[in-house]
């Protein structure tokens, strides 16, 4: 759960990061940035700010803004019925972005959230520069973290069904609850 104040702060930080990256946001989009704490209640350590630009039955394009050292928890995109699962390409735009995938453990720049070592099992570190991109096929476990400058990246994918994503951390709840958010 996050508070309305946390949600507002994180939204503002995400808008600042996106604009500083040289991207354009319409006024109506600024208020639509989703703040996700993944139900873990420690937004600065584990979370993401996500703006959906396109979402159709077949395609999704999102902007992901991470505040400094914020980690988007380890997950993968499973098969759903006849759909083989979401295929996703993450393209780094600005800031520092570390991506973790299967492979020999090389983590050096990233910082696994304290006490969560067993929930971040992918330790092969890719340090992306702006313009670098990586494609994840369905079932590939991955997680991301921003460095000290935060990060902005695009996510291009087949249609996103975020609530069906699978996370290593069993405590993850994909739908963020905002305290007092129903008013
Ligand atoms: Zn993903």
Backbone and ligand atoms as CSV (ligand in chain L), in Angstrom:
chain,resi,resn,atom,element,x,y,z
A,1,UNK,N,N,0.841,-1.193,0.000
A,1,UNK,CA,C,0.000,0.000,0.000
A,1,UNK,C,C,0.875,1.241,0.000
A,2,UNK,N,N,0.433,2.247,-0.735
A,2,UNK,CA,C,1.121,3.533,-0.702
A,2,UNK,C,C,0.105,4.607,-0.315
A,3,UNK,N,N,0.617,5.737,0.140
A,3,UNK,CA,C,-0.269,6.842,0.485
A,3,UNK,C,C,-0.480,7.710,-0.756
A,4,UNK,N,N,-1.496,8.554,-0.689
A,4,UNK,CA,C,-1.731,9.483,-1.802
A,4,UNK,C,C,-0.534,10.406,-1.987
A,5,UNK,N,N,0.093,10.794,-0.877
A,5,UNK,CA,C,1.259,11.689,-0.973
A,5,UNK,C,C,2.406,10.976,-1.691
A,6,UNK,N,N,2.619,9.700,-1.331
A,6,UNK,CA,C,3.676,8.935,-2.017
A,6,UNK,C,C,3.377,8.800,-3.507
A,7,UNK,N,N,2.117,8.555,-3.802
A,7,UNK,CA,C,1.711,8.410,-5.201
A,7,UNK,C,C,1.980,9.701,-5.973
A,8,UNK,N,N,1.601,10.831,-5.390
A,8,UNK,CA,C,1.813,12.123,-6.043
A,8,UNK,C,C,3.295,12.419,-6.242
A,9,UNK,N,N,4.084,12.148,-5.192
A,9,UNK,CA,C,5.531,12.402,-5.285
A,9,UNK,C,C,6.166,11.553,-6.380
A,10,UNK,N,N,5.775,10.264,-6.420
A,10,UNK,CA,C,6.377,9.353,-7.397
A,10,UNK,C,C,5.948,9.722,-8.814
A,11,UNK,N,N,4.690,10.152,-8.948
A,11,UNK,CA,C,4.208,10.596,-10.261
A,11,UNK,C,C,5.000,11.820,-10.725
A,12,UNK,N,N,5.196,12.764,-9.828
A,12,UNK,CA,C,5.933,13.981,-10.179
A,12,UNK,C,C,7.376,13.643,-10.541
A,13,UNK,N,N,7.987,12.734,-9.794
A,13,UNK,CA,C,9.369,12.346,-10.074
A,13,UNK,C,C,9.456,11.675,-11.445
A,14,UNK,N,N,8.457,10.856,-11.762
A,14,UNK,CA,C,8.454,10.167,-13.056
A,14,UNK,C,C,8.292,11.164,-14.195
A,15,UNK,N,N,7.389,12.131,-14.013
A,15,UNK,CA,C,7.192,13.145,-15.056
A,15,UNK,C,C,8.489,13.927,-15.256
A,16,UNK,N,N,9.157,14.283,-14.171
A,16,UNK,CA,C,10.430,15.011,-14.289
A,16,UNK,C,C,11.457,14.186,-15.066
A,17,UNK,N,N,11.559,12.910,-14.742
A,17,UNK,CA,C,12.537,12.040,-15.425
A,17,UNK,C,C,12.225,11.933,-16.915
A,18,UNK,N,N,10.940,11.787,-17.230
A,18,UNK,CA,C,10.535,11.607,-18.630
A,18,UNK,C,C,10.795,12.883,-19.434
A,19,UNK,N,N,10.448,14.044,-18.845
A,19,UNK,CA,C,10.672,15.309,-19.549
A,19,UNK,C,C,12.169,15.587,-19.685
A,20,UNK,N,N,12.931,15.276,-18.624
A,20,UNK,CA,C,14.385,15.488,-18.686
A,20,UNK,C,C,15.024,14.606,-19.755
A,21,UNK,N,N,14.370,13.495,-20.060
A,21,UNK,CA,C,14.873,12.591,-21.103
A,21,UNK,C,C,14.589,13.144,-22.502
A,22,UNK,N,N,13.847,14.259,-22.559
A,22,UNK,CA,C,13.567,14.880,-23.846
A,22,UNK,C,C,12.316,14.359,-24.513
A,23,UNK,N,N,11.523,13.583,-23.775
A,23,UNK,CA,C,10.279,13.050,-24.337
A,23,UNK,C,C,9.137,14.029,-24.058
A,24,UNK,N,N,8.079,13.876,-24.806
A,24,UNK,CA,C,6.920,14.765,-24.698
A,24,UNK,C,C,5.812,14.046,-23.940
A,25,UNK,N,N,5.184,14.743,-23.018
A,25,UNK,CA,C,4.001,14.222,-22.329
A,25,UNK,C,C,2.877,15.234,-22.481
A,26,UNK,N,N,1.712,14.758,-22.873
A,26,UNK,CA,C,0.539,15.630,-22.843
A,26,UNK,C,C,0.110,15.831,-21.385
A,27,UNK,N,N,-0.630,16.904,-21.148
A,27,UNK,CA,C,-1.075,17.181,-19.783
A,27,UNK,C,C,-1.876,16.015,-19.212
A,28,UNK,N,N,-2.743,15.417,-20.042
A,28,UNK,CA,C,-3.595,14.341,-19.523
A,28,UNK,C,C,-2.769,13.096,-19.187
A,29,UNK,N,N,-1.617,12.967,-19.812
A,29,UNK,CA,C,-0.791,11.790,-19.530
A,29,UNK,C,C,-0.073,11.914,-18.190
A,30,UNK,N,N,0.222,13.151,-17.805
A,30,UNK,CA,C,0.976,13.348,-16.560
A,30,UNK,C,C,0.239,12.767,-15.365
A,31,UNK,N,N,-1.102,12.898,-15.392
A,31,UNK,CA,C,-1.891,12.367,-14.290
A,31,UNK,C,C,-2.202,10.888,-14.423
A,32,UNK,N,N,-1.789,10.296,-15.526
A,32,UNK,CA,C,-2.083,8.878,-15.744
A,32,UNK,C,C,-0.893,7.965,-15.454
A,33,UNK,N,N,0.205,8.538,-14.987
A,33,UNK,CA,C,1.365,7.695,-14.674
A,33,UNK,C,C,0.989,6.776,-13.507
A,34,UNK,N,N,1.040,5.490,-13.747
A,34,UNK,CA,C,0.702,4.516,-12.710
A,34,UNK,C,C,1.894,4.358,-11.769
A,35,UNK,N,N,1.612,4.435,-10.480
A,35,UNK,CA,C,2.655,4.206,-9.490
A,35,UNK,C,C,2.414,2.819,-8.909
A,36,UNK,N,N,3.386,1.931,-9.090
A,36,UNK,CA,C,3.222,0.542,-8.654
A,36,UNK,C,C,4.218,0.239,-7.534
A,37,UNK,N,N,3.688,-0.189,-6.400
A,37,UNK,CA,C,4.597,-0.635,-5.326
A,37,UNK,C,C,4.607,-2.164,-5.237
A,38,UNK,N,N,3.878,-2.797,-6.143
A,38,UNK,CA,C,3.796,-4.260,-6.212
A,38,UNK,C,C,3.335,-4.856,-4.878
A,39,UNK,N,N,2.598,-4.048,-4.124
A,39,UNK,CA,C,2.043,-4.521,-2.853
A,39,UNK,C,C,3.079,-4.694,-1.760
A,40,UNK,N,N,4.299,-4.223,-2.003
A,40,UNK,CA,C,5.398,-4.499,-1.070
A,40,UNK,C,C,5.614,-3.366,-0.067
A,41,UNK,N,N,5.010,-2.201,-0.344
A,41,UNK,CA,C,5.012,-1.128,0.645
A,41,UNK,C,C,6.359,-0.451,0.865
A,42,UNK,N,N,7.292,-0.610,-0.052
A,42,UNK,CA,C,8.566,0.127,0.069
A,42,UNK,C,C,8.924,0.657,-1.314
A,43,UNK,N,N,8.124,1.633,-1.723
A,43,UNK,CA,C,8.147,2.127,-3.100
A,43,UNK,C,C,9.522,2.560,-3.572
A,44,UNK,N,N,10.298,3.204,-2.694
A,44,UNK,CA,C,11.597,3.710,-3.146
A,44,UNK,C,C,12.557,2.574,-3.461
A,45,UNK,N,N,12.422,1.447,-2.758
A,45,UNK,CA,C,13.322,0.314,-2.998
A,45,UNK,C,C,12.789,-0.602,-4.096
A,46,UNK,N,N,11.473,-0.851,-4.073
A,46,UNK,CA,C,10.879,-1.778,-5.027
A,46,UNK,C,C,9.599,-1.161,-5.573
A,47,UNK,N,N,9.606,-0.874,-6.868
A,47,UNK,CA,C,8.432,-0.266,-7.467
A,47,UNK,C,C,8.751,0.199,-8.872
A,48,UNK,N,N,7.787,0.899,-9.472
A,48,UNK,CA,C,7.985,1.446,-10.811
A,48,UNK,C,C,6.877,2.449,-11.079
A,49,UNK,N,N,7.178,3.403,-11.961
A,49,UNK,CA,C,6.174,4.336,-12.463
A,49,UNK,C,C,5.998,3.995,-13.940
A,50,UNK,N,N,4.771,3.748,-14.327
A,50,UNK,CA,C,4.516,3.219,-15.666
A,50,UNK,C,C,3.423,4.038,-16.342
A,51,UNK,N,N,3.713,4.497,-17.552
A,51,UNK,CA,C,2.717,5.203,-18.356
A,51,UNK,C,C,2.422,4.361,-19.590
A,52,UNK,N,N,1.182,3.924,-19.718
A,52,UNK,CA,C,0.781,3.154,-20.891
A,52,UNK,C,C,0.460,4.110,-22.028
A,53,UNK,N,N,1.186,3.968,-23.135
A,53,UNK,CA,C,0.982,4.832,-24.303
A,53,UNK,C,C,0.046,4.186,-25.309
A,54,UNK,N,N,0.143,2.885,-25.430
A,54,UNK,CA,C,-0.706,2.115,-26.343
A,54,UNK,C,C,-1.038,0.806,-25.657
A,55,UNK,N,N,-2.316,0.422,-25.698
A,55,UNK,CA,C,-2.701,-0.901,-25.200
A,55,UNK,C,C,-3.866,-1.357,-26.048
A,56,UNK,N,N,-3.611,-2.327,-26.909
A,56,UNK,CA,C,-4.688,-2.896,-27.709
A,56,UNK,C,C,-4.750,-4.394,-27.425
A,57,UNK,N,N,-5.578,-5.096,-28.172
A,57,UNK,CA,C,-5.672,-6.544,-27.994
A,57,UNK,C,C,-4.374,-7.249,-28.384
A,58,UNK,N,N,-3.506,-6.544,-29.149
A,58,UNK,CA,C,-2.320,-7.217,-29.667
A,58,UNK,C,C,-1.006,-6.573,-29.284
A,59,UNK,N,N,-1.051,-5.317,-28.847
A,59,UNK,CA,C,0.176,-4.535,-28.738
A,59,UNK,C,C,0.134,-3.664,-27.484
A,60,UNK,N,N,1.299,-3.479,-26.873
A,60,UNK,CA,C,1.392,-2.524,-25.759
A,60,UNK,C,C,2.711,-1.768,-25.847
A,61,UNK,N,N,2.643,-0.461,-25.582
A,61,UNK,CA,C,3.837,0.369,-25.489
A,61,UNK,C,C,3.734,1.163,-24.195
A,62,UNK,N,N,4.759,1.055,-23.384
A,62,UNK,CA,C,4.749,1.744,-22.100
A,62,UNK,C,C,6.049,2.482,-21.895
A,63,UNK,N,N,5.984,3.536,-21.108
A,63,UNK,CA,C,7.186,4.187,-20.602
A,63,UNK,C,C,7.342,3.772,-19.148
A,64,UNK,N,N,8.534,3.369,-18.801
A,64,UNK,CA,C,8.829,2.989,-17.426
A,64,UNK,C,C,9.834,3.993,-16.876
A,65,UNK,N,N,9.485,4.630,-15.771
A,65,UNK,CA,C,10.410,5.551,-15.105
A,65,UNK,C,C,10.729,4.984,-13.729
A,66,UNK,N,N,11.993,4.859,-13.456
A,66,UNK,CA,C,12.433,4.359,-12.147
A,66,UNK,C,C,13.202,5.467,-11.444
A,67,UNK,N,N,12.898,5.686,-10.170
A,67,UNK,CA,C,13.635,6.669,-9.390
A,67,UNK,C,C,14.974,6.044,-8.977
A,68,UNK,N,N,15.922,6.854,-8.526
A,68,UNK,CA,C,17.257,6.315,-8.219
A,68,UNK,C,C,17.203,5.070,-7.321
A,69,UNK,N,N,17.838,4.017,-7.803
A,69,UNK,CA,C,17.992,2.722,-7.122
A,69,UNK,C,C,16.685,1.954,-6.953
A,70,UNK,N,N,15.621,2.407,-7.564
A,70,UNK,CA,C,14.355,1.663,-7.489
A,70,UNK,C,C,14.480,0.398,-8.351
A,71,UNK,N,N,14.057,-0.730,-7.796
A,71,UNK,CA,C,14.100,-2.005,-8.522
A,71,UNK,C,C,12.691,-2.427,-8.908
A,72,UNK,N,N,12.541,-2.836,-10.155
A,72,UNK,CA,C,11.282,-3.446,-10.607
A,72,UNK,C,C,11.457,-4.944,-10.379
A,73,UNK,N,N,10.665,-5.516,-9.468
A,73,UNK,CA,C,10.949,-6.874,-8.985
A,73,UNK,C,C,11.000,-7.948,-10.084
A,74,UNK,N,N,11.752,-8.989,-9.760
A,74,UNK,CA,C,11.958,-10.087,-10.713
A,74,UNK,C,C,10.633,-10.758,-11.087
A,75,UNK,N,N,10.440,-10.918,-12.395
A,75,UNK,CA,C,9.189,-11.493,-12.891
A,75,UNK,C,C,9.420,-12.150,-14.239
A,76,UNK,N,N,8.377,-12.803,-14.719
A,76,UNK,CA,C,8.386,-13.344,-16.065
A,76,UNK,C,C,6.963,-13.332,-16.590
A,77,UNK,N,N,6.826,-13.520,-17.893
A,77,UNK,CA,C,5.529,-13.401,-18.541
A,77,UNK,C,C,5.114,-14.780,-19.012
A,78,UNK,N,N,4.147,-15.383,-18.360
A,78,UNK,CA,C,3.784,-16.768,-18.637
A,78,UNK,C,C,2.802,-16.905,-19.796
A,79,UNK,N,N,2.702,-18.118,-20.274
A,79,UNK,CA,C,1.664,-18.478,-21.235
A,79,UNK,C,C,0.300,-18.239,-20.596
A,80,UNK,N,N,-0.647,-17.714,-21.390
A,80,UNK,CA,C,-2.014,-17.507,-20.899
A,80,UNK,C,C,-2.955,-18.124,-21.917
A,81,UNK,N,N,-3.500,-19.281,-21.594
A,81,UNK,CA,C,-4.400,-19.954,-22.537
A,81,UNK,C,C,-3.678,-20.249,-23.844
A,82,UNK,N,N,-4.262,-19.786,-24.950
A,82,UNK,CA,C,-3.658,-20.022,-26.260
A,82,UNK,C,C,-2.495,-19.068,-26.551
A,83,UNK,N,N,-2.372,-18.002,-25.752
A,83,UNK,CA,C,-1.312,-17.008,-25.960
A,83,UNK,C,C,-0.012,-17.564,-25.384
A,84,UNK,N,N,1.061,-17.592,-26.197
A,84,UNK,CA,C,2.325,-18.151,-25.679
A,84,UNK,C,C,2.969,-17.303,-24.602
A,85,UNK,N,N,2.432,-16.105,-24.347
A,85,UNK,CA,C,2.981,-15.242,-23.305
A,85,UNK,C,C,3.520,-13.959,-23.899
A,86,UNK,N,N,3.671,-12.959,-23.055
A,86,UNK,CA,C,4.090,-11.640,-23.536
A,86,UNK,C,C,5.553,-11.646,-23.948
A,87,UNK,N,N,5.821,-11.186,-25.163
A,87,UNK,CA,C,7.191,-10.935,-25.599
A,87,UNK,C,C,7.427,-9.447,-25.438
A,88,UNK,N,N,8.559,-9.099,-24.859
A,88,UNK,CA,C,8.784,-7.718,-24.446
A,88,UNK,C,C,10.182,-7.256,-24.839
A,89,UNK,N,N,10.258,-6.051,-25.398
A,89,UNK,CA,C,11.561,-5.416,-25.638
A,89,UNK,C,C,11.642,-4.161,-24.792
A,90,UNK,N,N,12.692,-4.072,-24.011
A,90,UNK,CA,C,12.936,-2.879,-23.210
A,90,UNK,C,C,14.053,-2.090,-23.870
A,91,UNK,N,N,13.772,-0.830,-24.182
A,91,UNK,CA,C,14.753,0.060,-24.805
A,91,UNK,C,C,15.058,1.213,-23.865
A,92,UNK,N,N,16.312,1.306,-23.498
A,92,UNK,CA,C,16.727,2.326,-22.547
A,92,UNK,C,C,16.774,3.686,-23.223
A,93,UNK,N,N,16.255,4.714,-22.516
A,93,UNK,CA,C,16.206,6.064,-23.085
A,93,UNK,C,C,17.174,7.008,-22.366
A,94,UNK,N,N,17.138,7.027,-21.056
A,94,UNK,CA,C,17.950,8.004,-20.318
A,94,UNK,C,C,18.219,7.523,-18.895
A,95,UNK,N,N,19.315,8.002,-18.322
A,95,UNK,CA,C,19.674,7.641,-16.956
A,95,UNK,C,C,20.496,6.368,-16.931
A,96,UNK,N,N,20.460,5.695,-15.785
A,96,UNK,CA,C,21.222,4.461,-15.590
A,96,UNK,C,C,20.237,3.313,-15.469
A,97,UNK,N,N,20.399,2.302,-16.315
A,97,UNK,CA,C,19.500,1.148,-16.226
A,97,UNK,C,C,20.310,-0.138,-16.221
A,98,UNK,N,N,20.093,-0.928,-15.184
A,98,UNK,CA,C,20.713,-2.238,-15.071
A,98,UNK,C,C,19.615,-3.282,-15.245
A,99,UNK,N,N,19.888,-4.260,-16.089
A,99,UNK,CA,C,18.922,-5.314,-16.376
A,99,UNK,C,C,19.544,-6.639,-15.943
A,100,UNK,N,N,18.742,-7.493,-15.311
A,100,UNK,CA,C,19.248,-8.767,-14.791
A,100,UNK,C,C,18.528,-9.927,-15.447
A,101,UNK,N,N,19.329,-10.828,-15.989
A,101,UNK,CA,C,18.799,-11.957,-16.742
A,101,UNK,C,C,19.547,-13.220,-16.320
A,102,UNK,N,N,19.117,-14.346,-16.883
A,102,UNK,CA,C,19.772,-15.618,-16.600
A,102,UNK,C,C,21.203,-15.598,-17.148
A,103,UNK,N,N,22.110,-16.205,-16.411
A,103,UNK,CA,C,23.493,-16.254,-16.878
A,103,UNK,C,C,24.439,-16.194,-15.705
A,104,UNK,N,N,25.732,-16.224,-15.969
A,104,UNK,CA,C,26.713,-16.189,-14.881
A,104,UNK,C,C,26.530,-14.931,-14.038
A,105,UNK,N,N,26.603,-15.052,-12.715
A,105,UNK,CA,C,26.390,-13.884,-11.856
A,105,UNK,C,C,27.499,-12.859,-12.036
A,106,UNK,N,N,27.117,-11.661,-12.462
A,106,UNK,CA,C,28.089,-10.589,-12.698
A,106,UNK,C,C,27.646,-9.292,-12.035
A,107,UNK,N,N,26.632,-9.372,-11.165
A,107,UNK,CA,C,26.095,-8.132,-10.595
A,107,UNK,C,C,27.203,-7.368,-9.871
A,108,UNK,N,N,27.361,-6.098,-10.246
A,108,UNK,CA,C,28.418,-5.269,-9.663
A,108,UNK,C,C,27.886,-3.876,-9.348
A,109,UNK,N,N,27.089,-3.318,-10.274
A,109,UNK,CA,C,26.609,-1.943,-10.077
A,109,UNK,C,C,25.277,-1.907,-9.346
A,110,UNK,N,N,24.456,-2.931,-9.554
A,110,UNK,CA,C,23.146,-2.951,-8.938
A,110,UNK,C,C,23.215,-3.333,-7.472
A,111,UNK,N,N,22.090,-3.087,-6.782
A,111,UNK,CA,C,22.005,-3.374,-5.346
A,111,UNK,C,C,20.711,-4.134,-5.109
A,112,UNK,N,N,20.829,-5.419,-4.795
A,112,UNK,CA,C,19.631,-6.200,-4.495
A,112,UNK,C,C,18.994,-5.626,-3.231
A,113,UNK,N,N,17.667,-5.362,-3.275
A,113,UNK,CA,C,17.022,-4.789,-2.086
A,113,UNK,C,C,17.316,-5.626,-0.830
A,114,UNK,N,N,17.607,-4.925,0.246
A,114,UNK,CA,C,18.033,-5.552,1.490
A,114,UNK,C,C,17.008,-6.573,1.973
A,115,UNK,N,N,17.487,-7.752,2.319
A,115,UNK,CA,C,16.625,-8.803,2.841
A,115,UNK,C,C,15.866,-9.551,1.766
A,116,UNK,N,N,16.060,-9.191,0.503
A,116,UNK,CA,C,15.310,-9.790,-0.592
A,116,UNK,C,C,16.220,-10.643,-1.493
A,117,UNK,N,N,17.396,-11.011,-0.977
A,117,UNK,CA,C,18.387,-11.696,-1.812
A,117,UNK,C,C,17.813,-12.945,-2.495
A,118,UNK,N,N,16.976,-13.685,-1.792
A,118,UNK,CA,C,16.433,-14.935,-2.341
A,118,UNK,C,C,15.332,-14.686,-3.372
A,119,UNK,N,N,14.902,-13.432,-3.510
A,119,UNK,CA,C,13.794,-13.110,-4.412
A,119,UNK,C,C,14.271,-12.417,-5.682
A,120,UNK,N,N,15.566,-12.200,-5.763
A,120,UNK,CA,C,16.192,-11.635,-6.971
A,120,UNK,C,C,17.248,-12.638,-7.418
A,121,UNK,N,N,16.815,-13.656,-8.149
A,121,UNK,CA,C,17.682,-14.806,-8.437
A,121,UNK,C,C,18.508,-14.605,-9.701
A,122,UNK,N,N,18.061,-13.730,-10.603
A,122,UNK,CA,C,18.829,-13.453,-11.822
A,122,UNK,C,C,19.922,-12.450,-11.454
A,123,UNK,N,N,21.171,-12.836,-11.644
A,123,UNK,CA,C,22.272,-11.964,-11.207
A,123,UNK,C,C,23.240,-11.638,-12.344
A,124,UNK,N,N,22.821,-11.946,-13.587
A,124,UNK,CA,C,23.662,-11.585,-14.726
A,124,UNK,C,C,23.322,-10.152,-15.118
A,125,UNK,N,N,24.273,-9.250,-14.955
A,125,UNK,CA,C,24.009,-7.814,-15.078
A,125,UNK,C,C,24.313,-7.301,-16.482
A,126,UNK,N,N,23.346,-6.591,-17.048
A,126,UNK,CA,C,23.552,-5.870,-18.300
A,126,UNK,C,C,23.429,-4.389,-17.974
A,127,UNK,N,N,24.469,-3.639,-18.220
A,127,UNK,CA,C,24.427,-2.194,-18.000
A,127,UNK,C,C,24.051,-1.558,-19.333
A,128,UNK,N,N,22.821,-1.059,-19.412
A,128,UNK,CA,C,22.335,-0.511,-20.679
A,128,UNK,C,C,22.709,0.962,-20.810
A,129,UNK,N,N,23.122,1.342,-21.986
A,129,UNK,CA,C,23.322,2.751,-22.317
A,129,UNK,C,C,22.087,3.202,-23.090
A,130,UNK,N,N,21.787,4.492,-23.078
A,130,UNK,CA,C,20.642,4.963,-23.856
A,130,UNK,C,C,20.745,4.465,-25.297
A,131,UNK,N,N,19.653,3.915,-25.790
A,131,UNK,CA,C,19.643,3.321,-27.130
A,131,UNK,C,C,19.843,1.822,-27.123
A,132,UNK,N,N,20.363,1.277,-26.023
A,132,UNK,CA,C,20.476,-0.180,-25.921
A,132,UNK,C,C,19.110,-0.780,-25.655
A,133,UNK,N,N,18.889,-1.962,-26.138
A,133,UNK,CA,C,17.618,-2.634,-25.875
A,133,UNK,C,C,17.832,-4.123,-25.707
A,134,UNK,N,N,16.829,-4.759,-25.081
A,134,UNK,CA,C,16.926,-6.191,-24.806
A,134,UNK,C,C,15.524,-6.778,-24.961
A,135,UNK,N,N,15.432,-7.908,-25.631
A,135,UNK,CA,C,14.143,-8.575,-25.821
A,135,UNK,C,C,14.056,-9.786,-24.901
A,136,UNK,N,N,12.921,-9.906,-24.233
A,136,UNK,CA,C,12.669,-11.038,-23.340
A,136,UNK,C,C,11.605,-11.909,-23.973
A,137,UNK,N,N,11.921,-13.159,-24.170
A,137,UNK,CA,C,10.916,-14.075,-24.686
A,137,UNK,C,C,10.099,-14.588,-23.503
A,138,UNK,N,N,8.874,-15.058,-23.786
A,138,UNK,CA,C,8.006,-15.483,-22.682
A,138,UNK,C,C,8.730,-16.508,-21.794
A,139,UNK,N,N,8.569,-16.335,-20.490
A,139,UNK,CA,C,9.180,-17.262,-19.554
A,139,UNK,C,C,10.549,-16.820,-19.066
A,140,UNK,N,N,11.222,-15.894,-19.773
A,140,UNK,CA,C,12.531,-15.391,-19.320
A,140,UNK,C,C,12.348,-14.561,-18.056
A,141,UNK,N,N,13.019,-14.986,-16.986
A,141,UNK,CA,C,12.954,-14.167,-15.767
A,141,UNK,C,C,13.825,-12.934,-15.940
A,142,UNK,N,N,13.340,-11.786,-15.437
A,142,UNK,CA,C,14.133,-10.569,-15.508
A,142,UNK,C,C,13.709,-9.589,-14.434
A,143,UNK,N,N,14.640,-8.729,-14.079
A,143,UNK,CA,C,14.313,-7.577,-13.227
A,143,UNK,C,C,15.216,-6.427,-13.634
A,144,UNK,N,N,14.792,-5.220,-13.227
A,144,UNK,CA,C,15.520,-4.011,-13.618
A,144,UNK,C,C,15.813,-3.181,-12.376
A,145,UNK,N,N,16.834,-2.368,-12.507
A,145,UNK,CA,C,17.077,-1.369,-11.456
A,145,UNK,C,C,17.683,-0.122,-12.083
A,146,UNK,N,N,17.269,1.025,-11.559
A,146,UNK,CA,C,17.900,2.286,-11.964
A,146,UNK,C,C,19.132,2.512,-11.111
A,147,UNK,N,N,20.106,3.205,-11.672
A,147,UNK,CA,C,21.253,3.663,-10.898
A,147,UNK,C,C,20.954,5.005,-10.255
A,148,UNK,N,N,21.996,5.727,-9.939
A,148,UNK,CA,C,21.814,6.920,-9.106
A,148,UNK,C,C,21.079,8.053,-9.815
A,149,UNK,N,N,21.008,8.015,-11.147
A,149,UNK,CA,C,20.302,9.084,-11.866
A,149,UNK,C,C,18.857,8.743,-12.189
A,150,UNK,N,N,18.394,7.566,-11.733
A,150,UNK,CA,C,17.077,7.133,-12.172
A,150,UNK,C,C,17.160,6.624,-13.599
A,151,UNK,N,N,16.034,6.220,-14.156
A,151,UNK,CA,C,16.047,5.673,-15.513
A,151,UNK,C,C,14.692,5.860,-16.170
A,152,UNK,N,N,14.752,6.039,-17.490
A,152,UNK,CA,C,13.536,6.035,-18.313
A,152,UNK,C,C,13.762,5.050,-19.440
A,153,UNK,N,N,12.780,4.166,-19.667
A,153,UNK,CA,C,12.907,3.171,-20.732
A,153,UNK,C,C,11.538,2.954,-21.362
A,154,UNK,N,N,11.558,2.552,-22.628
A,154,UNK,CA,C,10.343,2.098,-23.279
A,154,UNK,C,C,10.199,0.596,-23.072
A,155,UNK,N,N,8.966,0.139,-22.965
A,155,UNK,CA,C,8.666,-1.287,-23.041
A,155,UNK,C,C,7.701,-1.489,-24.206
A,156,UNK,N,N,8.164,-2.202,-25.227
A,156,UNK,CA,C,7.335,-2.552,-26.375
A,156,UNK,C,C,6.990,-4.022,-26.238
A,157,UNK,N,N,5.718,-4.365,-26.334
A,157,UNK,CA,C,5.408,-5.778,-26.146
A,157,UNK,C,C,4.137,-6.186,-26.865
A,158,UNK,N,N,3.971,-7.488,-26.963
A,158,UNK,CA,C,2.661,-7.993,-27.311
A,158,UNK,C,C,1.739,-7.630,-26.164
A,159,UNK,N,N,0.469,-7.796,-26.340
A,159,UNK,CA,C,-0.483,-7.212,-25.410
A,159,UNK,C,C,-0.149,-7.580,-23.963
A,160,UNK,N,N,-0.250,-6.576,-23.085
A,160,UNK,CA,C,0.179,-6.738,-21.700
A,160,UNK,C,C,-1.004,-7.136,-20.833
A,161,UNK,N,N,-0.809,-8.170,-20.070
A,161,UNK,CA,C,-1.798,-8.546,-19.065
A,161,UNK,C,C,-1.060,-8.559,-17.741
A,162,UNK,N,N,-0.813,-7.332,-17.252
A,162,UNK,CA,C,0.093,-7.191,-16.116
A,162,UNK,C,C,-0.331,-8.021,-14.914
A,163,UNK,N,N,-1.639,-8.161,-14.739
A,163,UNK,CA,C,-2.079,-8.866,-13.531
A,163,UNK,C,C,-1.742,-10.355,-13.601
A,164,UNK,N,N,-1.378,-10.849,-14.789
A,164,UNK,CA,C,-1.040,-12.260,-14.909
A,164,UNK,C,C,0.469,-12.505,-14.883
A,165,UNK,N,N,1.255,-11.437,-14.834
A,165,UNK,CA,C,2.707,-11.622,-14.719
A,165,UNK,C,C,3.013,-12.419,-13.458
A,166,UNK,N,N,4.070,-13.194,-13.540
A,166,UNK,CA,C,4.474,-14.015,-12.398
A,166,UNK,C,C,5.722,-13.393,-11.769
A,167,UNK,N,N,5.703,-13.292,-10.452
A,167,UNK,CA,C,6.827,-12.703,-9.730
A,167,UNK,C,C,7.479,-13.740,-8.831
A,168,UNK,N,N,8.809,-13.634,-8.676
A,168,UNK,CA,C,9.521,-14.543,-7.779
A,168,UNK,C,C,9.051,-14.337,-6.344
A,169,UNK,N,N,8.769,-13.089,-5.974
A,169,UNK,CA,C,8.344,-12.767,-4.610
A,169,UNK,C,C,6.858,-13.085,-4.464
A,170,UNK,N,N,6.509,-14.065,-3.615
A,170,UNK,CA,C,5.091,-14.449,-3.482
A,170,UNK,C,C,4.237,-13.358,-2.852
A,171,UNK,N,N,4.880,-12.348,-2.255
A,171,UNK,CA,C,4.111,-11.274,-1.620
A,171,UNK,C,C,3.667,-10.197,-2.610
A,172,UNK,N,N,4.130,-10.294,-3.846
A,172,UNK,CA,C,3.774,-9.261,-4.817
A,172,UNK,C,C,2.280,-9.295,-5.102
A,173,UNK,N,N,1.672,-8.104,-5.070
A,173,UNK,CA,C,0.306,-7.922,-5.556
A,173,UNK,C,C,0.391,-6.859,-6.631
A,174,UNK,N,N,0.007,-7.223,-7.845
A,174,UNK,CA,C,0.258,-6.341,-8.982
A,174,UNK,C,C,-0.614,-5.093,-8.955
A,175,UNK,N,N,-1.762,-5.180,-8.312
A,175,UNK,CA,C,-2.649,-4.014,-8.268
A,175,UNK,C,C,-2.307,-3.189,-7.031
A,176,UNK,N,N,-1.884,-1.969,-7.263
A,176,UNK,CA,C,-1.448,-1.108,-6.163
A,176,UNK,C,C,-2.656,-0.544,-5.422
A,177,UNK,N,N,-2.591,-0.625,-4.105
A,177,UNK,CA,C,-3.634,-0.037,-3.275
A,177,UNK,C,C,-3.123,1.301,-2.766
A,178,UNK,N,N,-3.924,2.351,-2.982
A,178,UNK,CA,C,-3.576,3.676,-2.500
A,178,UNK,C,C,-4.453,3.979,-1.298
A,179,UNK,N,N,-3.835,4.261,-0.170
A,179,UNK,CA,C,-4.586,4.551,1.050
A,179,UNK,C,C,-5.470,5.773,0.802
A,180,UNK,N,N,-6.755,5.623,1.051
A,180,UNK,CA,C,-7.675,6.738,0.854
A,180,UNK,C,C,-7.907,7.079,-0.605
A,181,UNK,N,N,-7.502,6.146,-1.464
A,181,UNK,CA,C,-7.549,6.440,-2.898
A,181,UNK,C,C,-8.929,6.389,-3.520
A,182,UNK,N,N,-9.914,5.973,-2.726
A,182,UNK,CA,C,-11.258,5.810,-3.293
A,182,UNK,C,C,-12.084,7.084,-3.210
A,183,UNK,N,N,-11.548,8.088,-2.538
A,183,UNK,CA,C,-12.335,9.304,-2.381
A,183,UNK,C,C,-12.499,10.026,-3.700
L,1,ZN,ZN,ZN,8.815,-7.858,-18.007
